[in-house]
Amino acid sequence: MRVVDGVVELRLPAGMDASAAQRILARAQLGDGIAEIAADGAVAFTDPSAAAMRDILGYDCPVLRPRDARERATELRGRLAALTTA
């Protein structure tokens, strides 16, 4: 993607259409522990990644909504800092 005069343009490899790119990205995001990204921007984590964050960090966030991102990031930074200074 690129932004030209405030407009986002999708730039794909030759021969690839937008739906093929979406299918690839949907598979790839699973590797990042993301099950789904909703139209409103909410990120649903896979059960294993949500469980790992909960079990290791005590961070219970199966779904991250954009409106909560700043507060959640602050919480997560604090939990990571506590883990690394313990």
CYANA upper distance limits for C-alpha pairs under 8 A (distance plus 0.5 A):
  1 MET  CA      8 VAL  CA      7.16
  1 MET  CA      9 GLU  CA      5.95
  1 MET  CA     10 LEU  CA      4.99
  1 MET  CA     11 ARG  CA      5.55
  1 MET  CA     12 LEU  CA      8.36
  2 ARG  CA      8 VAL  CA      6.19
  2 ARG  CA      9 GLU  CA      5.81
  2 ARG  CA     10 LEU  CA      7.20
  2 ARG  CA     11 ARG  CA      7.66
  3 VAL  CA      7 VAL  CA      5.76
  3 VAL  CA      8 VAL  CA      4.89
  3 VAL  CA      9 GLU  CA      6.51
  4 VAL  CA      8 VAL  CA      7.00
  4 VAL  CA      9 GLU  CA      7.78
 12 LEU  CA     16 MET  CA      6.66
 12 LEU  CA     17 ASP  CA      7.63
 12 LEU  CA     18 ALA  CA      8.16
 12 LEU  CA     21 ALA  CA      8.24
 16 MET  CA     20 ALA  CA      6.76
 16 MET  CA     21 ALA  CA      7.34
 17 ASP  CA     21 ALA  CA      6.92
 18 ALA  CA     22 GLN  CA      6.68
 19 SER  CA     23 ARG  CA      6.76
 20 ALA  CA     24 ILE  CA      6.87
 21 ALA  CA     25 LEU  CA      6.68
 22 GLN  CA     26 ALA  CA      6.53
 23 ARG  CA     27 ARG  CA      6.92
 24 ILE  CA     28 ALA  CA      6.65
 25 LEU  CA     29 GLN  CA      6.49
 26 ALA  CA     30 LEU  CA      7.43
 26 ALA  CA     36 GLU  CA      8.12
 27 ARG  CA     31 GLY  CA      8.00
 28 ALA  CA     32 ASP  CA      7.69
 29 GLN  CA     33 GLY  CA      7.05
 29 GLN  CA     34 ILE  CA      5.80
 29 GLN  CA     35 ALA  CA      7.60
 29 GLN  CA     36 GLU  CA      8.50
 30 LEU  CA     34 ILE  CA      5.52
 30 LEU  CA     35 ALA  CA      6.27
 30 LEU  CA     46 THR  CA      7.83
 33 GLY  CA     45 PHE  CA      6.12
 33 GLY  CA     46 THR  CA      5.78
 33 GLY  CA     48 PRO  CA      8.02
 33 GLY  CA     49 SER  CA      5.76
 33 GLY  CA     50 ALA  CA      8.43
 34 ILE  CA     43 VAL  CA      7.34
 34 ILE  CA     44 ALA  CA      6.50
 34 ILE  CA     45 PHE  CA      4.83
 34 ILE  CA     46 THR  CA      5.89
 34 ILE  CA     49 SER  CA      8.40
 35 ALA  CA     43 VAL  CA      8.17
 35 ALA  CA     44 ALA  CA      6.01
 35 ALA  CA     45 PHE  CA      5.58
 35 ALA  CA     46 THR  CA      5.24
 36 GLU  CA     43 VAL  CA      6.48
 36 GLU  CA     44 ALA  CA      5.70
 36 GLU  CA     45 PHE  CA      7.50
 37 ILE  CA     41 GLY  CA      6.44
 37 ILE  CA     42 ALA  CA      6.18
 37 ILE  CA     43 VAL  CA      5.09
 37 ILE  CA     44 ALA  CA      6.78
 38 ALA  CA     42 ALA  CA      5.69
 38 ALA  CA     43 VAL  CA      6.99
 38 ALA  CA     44 ALA  CA      8.40
 41 GLY  CA     65 ARG  CA      7.19
 41 GLY  CA     66 PRO  CA      6.65
 42 ALA  CA     63 VAL  CA      7.13
 42 ALA  CA     64 LEU  CA      6.06
 42 ALA  CA     65 ARG  CA      4.81
 42 ALA  CA     66 PRO  CA      6.56
 43 VAL  CA     63 VAL  CA      5.98
 43 VAL  CA     64 LEU  CA      5.58
 43 VAL  CA     65 ARG  CA      6.92
 44 ALA  CA     62 PRO  CA      6.46
 44 ALA  CA     63 VAL  CA      4.86
 44 ALA  CA     64 LEU  CA      7.01
 45 PHE  CA     49 SER  CA      6.78
 45 PHE  CA     50 ALA  CA      6.28
 45 PHE  CA     62 PRO  CA      5.95
 45 PHE  CA     63 VAL  CA      6.62
 46 THR  CA     50 ALA  CA      6.59
 46 THR  CA     62 PRO  CA      8.18
 47 ASP  CA     51 ALA  CA      6.46
 47 ASP  CA     62 PRO  CA      8.08
 48 PRO  CA     52 ALA  CA      6.60
 49 SER  CA     53 MET  CA      6.76
 50 ALA  CA     54 ARG  CA      6.69
 50 ALA  CA     60 ASP  CA      7.58
 50 ALA  CA     61 CYS  CA      7.01
 50 ALA  CA     62 PRO  CA      5.77
 51 ALA  CA     55 ASP  CA      6.36
 51 ALA  CA     60 ASP  CA      8.47
 52 ALA  CA     56 ILE  CA      6.22
 52 ALA  CA     57 LEU  CA      8.24
 53 MET  CA     57 LEU  CA      5.83
 53 MET  CA     58 GLY  CA      7.03
 53 MET  CA     59 TYR  CA      5.90
 53 MET  CA     60 ASP  CA      7.30
 53 MET  CA     61 CYS  CA      8.34
 54 ARG  CA     58 GLY  CA      4.89
 54 ARG  CA     59 TYR  CA      5.04
 54 ARG  CA     60 ASP  CA      5.40
 54 ARG  CA     61 CYS  CA      8.08
 55 ASP  CA     59 TYR  CA      8.17
 57 LEU  CA     79 ARG  CA      6.67
 57 LEU  CA     80 LEU  CA      7.57
 57 LEU  CA     83 LEU  CA      7.99
 58 GLY  CA     79 ARG  CA      8.16
 59 TYR  CA     76 LEU  CA      7.42
 59 TYR  CA     79 ARG  CA      8.01
 64 LEU  CA     68 ASP  CA      7.32
 64 LEU  CA     69 ALA  CA      7.23
 64 LEU  CA     72 ARG  CA      8.44
 65 ARG  CA     69 ALA  CA      6.87
 68 ASP  CA     72 ARG  CA      6.47
 69 ALA  CA     73 ALA  CA      6.40
 70 ARG  CA     74 THR  CA      6.78
 71 GLU  CA     75 GLU  CA      6.78
 72 ARG  CA     76 LEU  CA      6.54
 73 ALA  CA     77 ARG  CA      6.55
 74 THR  CA     78 GLY  CA      6.76
 75 GLU  CA     79 ARG  CA      6.79
 76 LEU  CA     80 LEU  CA      6.61
 77 ARG  CA     81 ALA  CA      6.51
 78 GLY  CA     82 ALA  CA      6.64
 79 ARG  CA     83 LEU  CA      6.74
 80 LEU  CA     84 THR  CA      6.75
 81 ALA  CA     85 THR  CA      6.61
 82 ALA  CA     86 ALA  CA      6.52
